[in-house]
Amino acid sequence: MEKIHYIKENTDCYILVLIYGSHFEKACFARGMENSLVDHVFNKKFVRKLIDNIIRKK
């Protein structure tokens, strides 16, 4: 954890992380829980594309 803090404070590098969980959880992480649930009701095409992209990135 100290190494992460050092990189954050002393460099302009990005830190990539791997998020474990279901595709639904990853979509909620990307959009936020409320936005993700609203998308499932009102923007189903977007949700399908988002989930498809999550699956392809595995």
PDB file of N, CA, C and O in Angstrom:
ATOM      1  N   MET A   1       0.819  -1.184   0.000  1.00  0.00           N
ATOM      2  CA  MET A   1       0.000   0.000   0.000  1.00  0.00           C
ATOM      3  C   MET A   1       0.865   1.250   0.000  1.00  0.00           C
ATOM      4  O   MET A   1       0.506   2.245  -0.630  1.00  0.00           O
ATOM      5  N   GLU A   2       1.981   1.220   0.686  1.00  0.00           N
ATOM      6  CA  GLU A   2       2.876   2.378   0.713  1.00  0.00           C
ATOM      7  C   GLU A   2       3.389   2.707  -0.680  1.00  0.00           C
ATOM      8  O   GLU A   2       3.545   3.874  -1.042  1.00  0.00           O
ATOM      9  N   LYS A   3       3.648   1.665  -1.451  1.00  0.00           N
ATOM     10  CA  LYS A   3       4.149   1.868  -2.813  1.00  0.00           C
ATOM     11  C   LYS A   3       3.100   2.601  -3.662  1.00  0.00           C
ATOM     12  O   LYS A   3       3.444   3.472  -4.462  1.00  0.00           O
ATOM     13  N   ILE A   4       1.843   2.251  -3.487  1.00  0.00           N
ATOM     14  CA  ILE A   4       0.759   2.912  -4.228  1.00  0.00           C
ATOM     15  C   ILE A   4       0.693   4.386  -3.852  1.00  0.00           C
ATOM     16  O   ILE A   4       0.586   5.245  -4.728  1.00  0.00           O
ATOM     17  N   HIS A   5       0.754   4.682  -2.575  1.00  0.00           N
ATOM     18  CA  HIS A   5       0.721   6.077  -2.122  1.00  0.00           C
ATOM     19  C   HIS A   5       1.926   6.852  -2.668  1.00  0.00           C
ATOM     20  O   HIS A   5       1.794   8.007  -3.074  1.00  0.00           O
ATOM     21  N   TYR A   6       3.081   6.220  -2.676  1.00  0.00           N
ATOM     22  CA  TYR A   6       4.276   6.882  -3.203  1.00  0.00           C
ATOM     23  C   TYR A   6       4.093   7.216  -4.681  1.00  0.00           C
ATOM     24  O   TYR A   6       4.386   8.333  -5.107  1.00  0.00           O
ATOM     25  N   ILE A   7       3.614   6.260  -5.456  1.00  0.00           N
ATOM     26  CA  ILE A   7       3.404   6.481  -6.881  1.00  0.00           C
ATOM     27  C   ILE A   7       2.393   7.602  -7.110  1.00  0.00           C
ATOM     28  O   ILE A   7       2.594   8.459  -7.971  1.00  0.00           O
ATOM     29  N   LYS A   8       1.323   7.593  -6.347  1.00  0.00           N
ATOM     30  CA  LYS A   8       0.283   8.616  -6.480  1.00  0.00           C
ATOM     31  C   LYS A   8       0.825  10.003  -6.181  1.00  0.00           C
ATOM     32  O   LYS A   8       0.541  10.953  -6.910  1.00  0.00           O
ATOM     33  N   GLU A   9       1.598  10.123  -5.122  1.00  0.00           N
ATOM     34  CA  GLU A   9       2.070  11.427  -4.662  1.00  0.00           C
ATOM     35  C   GLU A   9       3.286  11.946  -5.433  1.00  0.00           C
ATOM     36  O   GLU A   9       3.503  13.155  -5.500  1.00  0.00           O
ATOM     37  N   ASN A  10       4.079  11.042  -6.013  1.00  0.00           N
ATOM     38  CA  ASN A  10       5.369  11.466  -6.566  1.00  0.00           C
ATOM     39  C   ASN A  10       5.542  11.261  -8.061  1.00  0.00           C
ATOM     40  O   ASN A  10       6.600  11.583  -8.603  1.00  0.00           O
ATOM     41  N   THR A  11       4.536  10.736  -8.739  1.00  0.00           N
ATOM     42  CA  THR A  11       4.659  10.521 -10.183  1.00  0.00           C
ATOM     43  C   THR A  11       3.374  10.946 -10.877  1.00  0.00           C
ATOM     44  O   THR A  11       2.374  11.262 -10.233  1.00  0.00           O
ATOM     45  N   ASP A  12       3.421  10.946 -12.195  1.00  0.00           N
ATOM     46  CA  ASP A  12       2.205  11.209 -12.965  1.00  0.00           C
ATOM     47  C   ASP A  12       1.720   9.921 -13.643  1.00  0.00           C
ATOM     48  O   ASP A  12       1.055   9.963 -14.679  1.00  0.00           O
ATOM     49  N   CYS A  13       2.063   8.791 -13.046  1.00  0.00           N
ATOM     50  CA  CYS A  13       1.687   7.482 -13.586  1.00  0.00           C
ATOM     51  C   CYS A  13       0.267   7.106 -13.185  1.00  0.00           C
ATOM     52  O   CYS A  13      -0.256   7.576 -12.175  1.00  0.00           O
ATOM     53  N   TYR A  14      -0.340   6.255 -13.990  1.00  0.00           N
ATOM     54  CA  TYR A  14      -1.641   5.674 -13.671  1.00  0.00           C
ATOM     55  C   TYR A  14      -1.425   4.315 -13.031  1.00  0.00           C
ATOM     56  O   TYR A  14      -0.440   3.632 -13.310  1.00  0.00           O
ATOM     57  N   ILE A  15      -2.345   3.934 -12.180  1.00  0.00           N
ATOM     58  CA  ILE A  15      -2.319   2.609 -11.578  1.00  0.00           C
ATOM     59  C   ILE A  15      -3.539   1.852 -12.086  1.00  0.00           C
ATOM     60  O   ILE A  15      -4.676   2.265 -11.857  1.00  0.00           O
ATOM     61  N   LEU A  16      -3.299   0.758 -12.768  1.00  0.00           N
ATOM     62  CA  LEU A  16      -4.390  -0.073 -13.273  1.00  0.00           C
ATOM     63  C   LEU A  16      -4.717  -1.144 -12.252  1.00  0.00           C
ATOM     64  O   LEU A  16      -3.823  -1.720 -11.632  1.00  0.00           O
ATOM     65  N   VAL A  17      -6.004  -1.408 -12.079  1.00  0.00           N
ATOM     66  CA  VAL A  17      -6.429  -2.420 -11.127  1.00  0.00           C
ATOM     67  C   VAL A  17      -7.335  -3.432 -11.816  1.00  0.00           C
ATOM     68  O   VAL A  17      -7.968  -3.131 -12.828  1.00  0.00           O
ATOM     69  N   LEU A  18      -7.387  -4.597 -11.270  1.00  0.00           N
ATOM     70  CA  LEU A  18      -8.285  -5.631 -11.744  1.00  0.00           C
ATOM     71  C   LEU A  18      -9.435  -5.724 -10.756  1.00  0.00           C
ATOM     72  O   LEU A  18      -9.223  -5.910  -9.558  1.00  0.00           O
ATOM     73  N   ILE A  19     -10.642  -5.594 -11.261  1.00  0.00           N
ATOM     74  CA  ILE A  19     -11.818  -5.617 -10.399  1.00  0.00           C
ATOM     75  C   ILE A  19     -12.447  -7.004 -10.479  1.00  0.00           C
ATOM     76  O   ILE A  19     -12.853  -7.449 -11.553  1.00  0.00           O
ATOM     77  N   TYR A  20     -12.524  -7.675  -9.349  1.00  0.00           N
ATOM     78  CA  TYR A  20     -13.158  -8.983  -9.295  1.00  0.00           C
ATOM     79  C   TYR A  20     -14.652  -8.804  -9.056  1.00  0.00           C
ATOM     80  O   TYR A  20     -15.072  -7.857  -8.391  1.00  0.00           O
ATOM     81  N   GLY A  21     -15.434  -9.697  -9.590  1.00  0.00           N
ATOM     82  CA  GLY A  21     -16.870  -9.667  -9.357  1.00  0.00           C
ATOM     83  C   GLY A  21     -17.623 -10.015 -10.617  1.00  0.00           C
ATOM     84  O   GLY A  21     -17.037 -10.295 -11.663  1.00  0.00           O
ATOM     85  N   SER A  22     -18.925  -9.991 -10.496  1.00  0.00           N
ATOM     86  CA  SER A  22     -19.780 -10.319 -11.635  1.00  0.00           C
ATOM     87  C   SER A  22     -19.782  -9.168 -12.628  1.00  0.00           C
ATOM     88  O   SER A  22     -19.325  -8.066 -12.327  1.00  0.00           O
ATOM     89  N   HIS A  23     -20.301  -9.440 -13.808  1.00  0.00           N
ATOM     90  CA  HIS A  23     -20.394  -8.402 -14.831  1.00  0.00           C
ATOM     91  C   HIS A  23     -21.300  -7.271 -14.352  1.00  0.00           C
ATOM     92  O   HIS A  23     -21.040  -6.101 -14.632  1.00  0.00           O
ATOM     93  N   PHE A  24     -22.352  -7.621 -13.637  1.00  0.00           N
ATOM     94  CA  PHE A  24     -23.252  -6.603 -13.076  1.00  0.00           C
ATOM     95  C   PHE A  24     -22.505  -5.708 -12.098  1.00  0.00           C
ATOM     96  O   PHE A  24     -22.657  -4.487 -12.127  1.00  0.00           O
ATOM     97  N   GLU A  25     -21.699  -6.313 -11.235  1.00  0.00           N
ATOM     98  CA  GLU A  25     -20.933  -5.529 -10.260  1.00  0.00           C
ATOM     99  C   GLU A  25     -19.944  -4.602 -10.950  1.00  0.00           C
ATOM    100  O   GLU A  25     -19.750  -3.465 -10.522  1.00  0.00           O
ATOM    101  N   LYS A  26     -19.325  -5.082 -12.010  1.00  0.00           N
ATOM    102  CA  LYS A  26     -18.383  -4.244 -12.755  1.00  0.00           C
ATOM    103  C   LYS A  26     -19.099  -3.076 -13.418  1.00  0.00           C
ATOM    104  O   LYS A  26     -18.575  -1.963 -13.441  1.00  0.00           O
ATOM    105  N   ALA A  27     -20.291  -3.315 -13.959  1.00  0.00           N
ATOM    106  CA  ALA A  27     -21.076  -2.231 -14.555  1.00  0.00           C
ATOM    107  C   ALA A  27     -21.462  -1.211 -13.492  1.00  0.00           C
ATOM    108  O   ALA A  27     -21.415  -0.006 -13.739  1.00  0.00           O
ATOM    109  N   CYS A  28     -21.840  -1.689 -12.316  1.00  0.00           N
ATOM    110  CA  CYS A  28     -22.186  -0.772 -11.217  1.00  0.00           C
ATOM    111  C   CYS A  28     -20.969   0.024 -10.771  1.00  0.00           C
ATOM    112  O   CYS A  28     -21.089   1.203 -10.439  1.00  0.00           O
ATOM    113  N   PHE A  29     -19.807  -0.602 -10.760  1.00  0.00           N
ATOM    114  CA  PHE A  29     -18.582   0.105 -10.391  1.00  0.00           C
ATOM    115  C   PHE A  29     -18.279   1.201 -11.409  1.00  0.00           C
ATOM    116  O   PHE A  29     -17.867   2.303 -11.047  1.00  0.00           O
ATOM    117  N   ALA A  30     -18.489   0.884 -12.686  1.00  0.00           N
ATOM    118  CA  ALA A  30     -18.185   1.843 -13.753  1.00  0.00           C
ATOM    119  C   ALA A  30     -19.169   3.013 -13.775  1.00  0.00           C
ATOM    120  O   ALA A  30     -18.767   4.151 -14.016  1.00  0.00           O
ATOM    121  N   ARG A  31     -20.449   2.746 -13.527  1.00  0.00           N
ATOM    122  CA  ARG A  31     -21.482   3.773 -13.677  1.00  0.00           C
ATOM    123  C   ARG A  31     -22.024   4.300 -12.362  1.00  0.00           C
ATOM    124  O   ARG A  31     -22.661   5.353 -12.329  1.00  0.00           O
ATOM    125  N   GLY A  32     -21.776   3.578 -11.277  1.00  0.00           N
ATOM    126  CA  GLY A  32     -22.416   3.906 -10.009  1.00  0.00           C
ATOM    127  C   GLY A  32     -23.700   3.095  -9.907  1.00  0.00           C
ATOM    128  O   GLY A  32     -24.354   2.837 -10.917  1.00  0.00           O
ATOM    129  N   MET A  33     -24.057   2.697  -8.710  1.00  0.00           N
ATOM    130  CA  MET A  33     -25.211   1.810  -8.521  1.00  0.00           C
ATOM    131  C   MET A  33     -26.494   2.430  -9.059  1.00  0.00           C
ATOM    132  O   MET A  33     -27.215   1.788  -9.823  1.00  0.00           O
ATOM    133  N   GLU A  34     -26.789   3.659  -8.674  1.00  0.00           N
ATOM    134  CA  GLU A  34     -28.049   4.283  -9.092  1.00  0.00           C
ATOM    135  C   GLU A  34     -28.121   4.442 -10.608  1.00  0.00           C
ATOM    136  O   GLU A  34     -29.131   4.102 -11.224  1.00  0.00           O
ATOM    137  N   ASN A  35     -27.051   4.957 -11.205  1.00  0.00           N
ATOM    138  CA  ASN A  35     -27.042   5.119 -12.661  1.00  0.00           C
ATOM    139  C   ASN A  35     -27.181   3.777 -13.370  1.00  0.00           C
ATOM    140  O   ASN A  35     -27.884   3.662 -14.374  1.00  0.00           O
ATOM    141  N   SER A  36     -26.513   2.780 -12.843  1.00  0.00           N
ATOM    142  CA  SER A  36     -26.572   1.453 -13.462  1.00  0.00           C
ATOM    143  C   SER A  36     -27.989   0.884 -13.417  1.00  0.00           C
ATOM    144  O   SER A  36     -28.462   0.321 -14.404  1.00  0.00           O
ATOM    145  N   LEU A  37     -28.658   1.026 -12.294  1.00  0.00           N
ATOM    146  CA  LEU A  37     -30.030   0.518 -12.189  1.00  0.00           C
ATOM    147  C   LEU A  37     -30.981   1.292 -13.093  1.00  0.00           C
ATOM    148  O   LEU A  37     -31.867   0.699 -13.709  1.00  0.00           O
ATOM    149  N   VAL A  38     -30.808   2.601 -13.178  1.00  0.00           N
ATOM    150  CA  VAL A  38     -31.635   3.411 -14.089  1.00  0.00           C
ATOM    151  C   VAL A  38     -31.376   2.995 -15.529  1.00  0.00           C
ATOM    152  O   VAL A  38     -32.311   2.890 -16.323  1.00  0.00           O
ATOM    153  N   ASP A  39     -30.110   2.756 -15.872  1.00  0.00           N
ATOM    154  CA  ASP A  39     -29.775   2.294 -17.223  1.00  0.00           C
ATOM    155  C   ASP A  39     -30.489   0.991 -17.557  1.00  0.00           C
ATOM    156  O   ASP A  39     -30.964   0.811 -18.678  1.00  0.00           O
ATOM    157  N   HIS A  40     -30.567   0.082 -16.588  1.00  0.00           N
ATOM    158  CA  HIS A  40     -31.232  -1.201 -16.833  1.00  0.00           C
ATOM    159  C   HIS A  40     -32.709  -1.017 -17.174  1.00  0.00           C
ATOM    160  O   HIS A  40     -33.290  -1.847 -17.874  1.00  0.00           O
ATOM    161  N   VAL A  41     -33.312   0.047 -16.692  1.00  0.00           N
ATOM    162  CA  VAL A  41     -34.733   0.292 -16.959  1.00  0.00           C
ATOM    163  C   VAL A  41     -34.918   1.101 -18.232  1.00  0.00           C
ATOM    164  O   VAL A  41     -35.760   0.764 -19.064  1.00  0.00           O
ATOM    165  N   PHE A  42     -34.136   2.171 -18.392  1.00  0.00           N
ATOM    166  CA  PHE A  42     -34.397   3.128 -19.463  1.00  0.00           C
ATOM    167  C   PHE A  42     -33.414   3.096 -20.625  1.00  0.00           C
ATOM    168  O   PHE A  42     -33.668   3.719 -21.656  1.00  0.00           O
ATOM    169  N   ASN A  43     -32.311   2.394 -20.487  1.00  0.00           N
ATOM    170  CA  ASN A  43     -31.292   2.419 -21.533  1.00  0.00           C
ATOM    171  C   ASN A  43     -30.708   1.025 -21.741  1.00  0.00           C
ATOM    172  O   ASN A  43     -29.504   0.814 -21.590  1.00  0.00           O
ATOM    173  N   LYS A  44     -31.563   0.093 -22.086  1.00  0.00           N
ATOM    174  CA  LYS A  44     -31.172  -1.311 -22.175  1.00  0.00           C
ATOM    175  C   LYS A  44     -30.111  -1.563 -23.247  1.00  0.00           C
ATOM    176  O   LYS A  44     -29.253  -2.429 -23.073  1.00  0.00           O
ATOM    177  N   LYS A  45     -30.159  -0.813 -24.357  1.00  0.00           N
ATOM    178  CA  LYS A  45     -29.143  -0.987 -25.402  1.00  0.00           C
ATOM    179  C   LYS A  45     -27.756  -0.617 -24.876  1.00  0.00           C
ATOM    180  O   LYS A  45     -26.772  -1.293 -25.173  1.00  0.00           O
ATOM    181  N   PHE A  46     -27.688   0.462 -24.093  1.00  0.00           N
ATOM    182  CA  PHE A  46     -26.414   0.876 -23.503  1.00  0.00           C
ATOM    183  C   PHE A  46     -25.892  -0.204 -22.553  1.00  0.00           C
ATOM    184  O   PHE A  46     -24.709  -0.541 -22.572  1.00  0.00           O
ATOM    185  N   VAL A  47     -26.787  -0.737 -21.727  1.00  0.00           N
ATOM    186  CA  VAL A  47     -26.388  -1.773 -20.766  1.00  0.00           C
ATOM    187  C   VAL A  47     -25.857  -2.995 -21.502  1.00  0.00           C
ATOM    188  O   VAL A  47     -24.846  -3.572 -21.103  1.00  0.00           O
ATOM    189  N   ARG A  48     -26.528  -3.386 -22.561  1.00  0.00           N
ATOM    190  CA  ARG A  48     -26.073  -4.548 -23.331  1.00  0.00           C
ATOM    191  C   ARG A  48     -24.674  -4.306 -23.880  1.00  0.00           C
ATOM    192  O   ARG A  48     -23.822  -5.191 -23.809  1.00  0.00           O
ATOM    193  N   LYS A  49     -24.423  -3.102 -24.435  1.00  0.00           N
ATOM    194  CA  LYS A  49     -23.093  -2.782 -24.966  1.00  0.00           C
ATOM    195  C   LYS A  49     -22.053  -2.748 -23.854  1.00  0.00           C
ATOM    196  O   LYS A  49     -20.938  -3.242 -24.028  1.00  0.00           O
ATOM    197  N   LEU A  50     -22.412  -2.171 -22.721  1.00  0.00           N
ATOM    198  CA  LEU A  50     -21.489  -2.098 -21.595  1.00  0.00           C
ATOM    199  C   LEU A  50     -21.108  -3.498 -21.110  1.00  0.00           C
ATOM    200  O   LEU A  50     -19.927  -3.793 -20.930  1.00  0.00           O
ATOM    201  N   ILE A  51     -22.092  -4.344 -20.900  1.00  0.00           N
ATOM    202  CA  ILE A  51     -21.834  -5.714 -20.440  1.00  0.00           C
ATOM    203  C   ILE A  51     -21.027  -6.484 -21.476  1.00  0.00           C
ATOM    204  O   ILE A  51     -20.103  -7.218 -21.126  1.00  0.00           O
ATOM    205  N   ASP A  52     -21.375  -6.320 -22.758  1.00  0.00           N
ATOM    206  CA  ASP A  52     -20.595  -6.997 -23.823  1.00  0.00           C
ATOM    207  C   ASP A  52     -19.136  -6.563 -23.797  1.00  0.00           C
ATOM    208  O   ASP A  52     -18.238  -7.389 -23.963  1.00  0.00           O
ATOM    209  N   ASN A  53     -18.892  -5.263 -23.589  1.00  0.00           N
ATOM    210  CA  ASN A  53     -17.517  -4.777 -23.512  1.00  0.00           C
ATOM    211  C   ASN A  53     -16.798  -5.327 -22.281  1.00  0.00           C
ATOM    212  O   ASN A  53     -15.617  -5.665 -22.352  1.00  0.00           O
ATOM    213  N   ILE A  54     -17.495  -5.416 -21.172  1.00  0.00           N
ATOM    214  CA  ILE A  54     -16.896  -5.978 -19.958  1.00  0.00           C
ATOM    215  C   ILE A  54     -16.506  -7.443 -20.189  1.00  0.00           C
ATOM    216  O   ILE A  54     -15.424  -7.878 -19.795  1.00  0.00           O
ATOM    217  N   ILE A  55     -17.398  -8.186 -20.828  1.00  0.00           N
ATOM    218  CA  ILE A  55     -17.129  -9.597 -21.094  1.00  0.00           C
ATOM    219  C   ILE A  55     -15.931  -9.752 -22.024  1.00  0.00           C
ATOM    220  O   ILE A  55     -15.079 -10.612 -21.798  1.00  0.00           O
ATOM    221  N   ARG A  56     -15.857  -8.934 -23.061  1.00  0.00           N
ATOM    222  CA  ARG A  56     -14.741  -9.037 -24.026  1.00  0.00           C
ATOM    223  C   ARG A  56     -13.413  -8.663 -23.417  1.00  0.00           C
ATOM    224  O   ARG A  56     -12.380  -9.141 -23.885  1.00  0.00           O
ATOM    225  N   LYS A  57     -13.392  -7.829 -22.393  1.00  0.00           N
ATOM    226  CA  LYS A  57     -12.135  -7.370 -21.782  1.00  0.00           C
ATOM    227  C   LYS A  57     -11.567  -8.374 -20.800  1.00  0.00           C
ATOM    228  O   LYS A  57     -10.458  -8.179 -20.302  1.00  0.00           O
ATOM    229  N   LYS A  58     -12.298  -9.451 -20.505  1.00  0.00           N
ATOM    230  CA  LYS A  58     -11.832 -10.444 -19.520  1.00  0.00           C
ATOM    231  C   LYS A  58     -10.523 -11.008 -19.912  1.00  0.00           C
ATOM    232  O   LYS A  58      -9.979 -11.855 -19.204  1.00  0.00           O
TER     233      LYS A  58
END
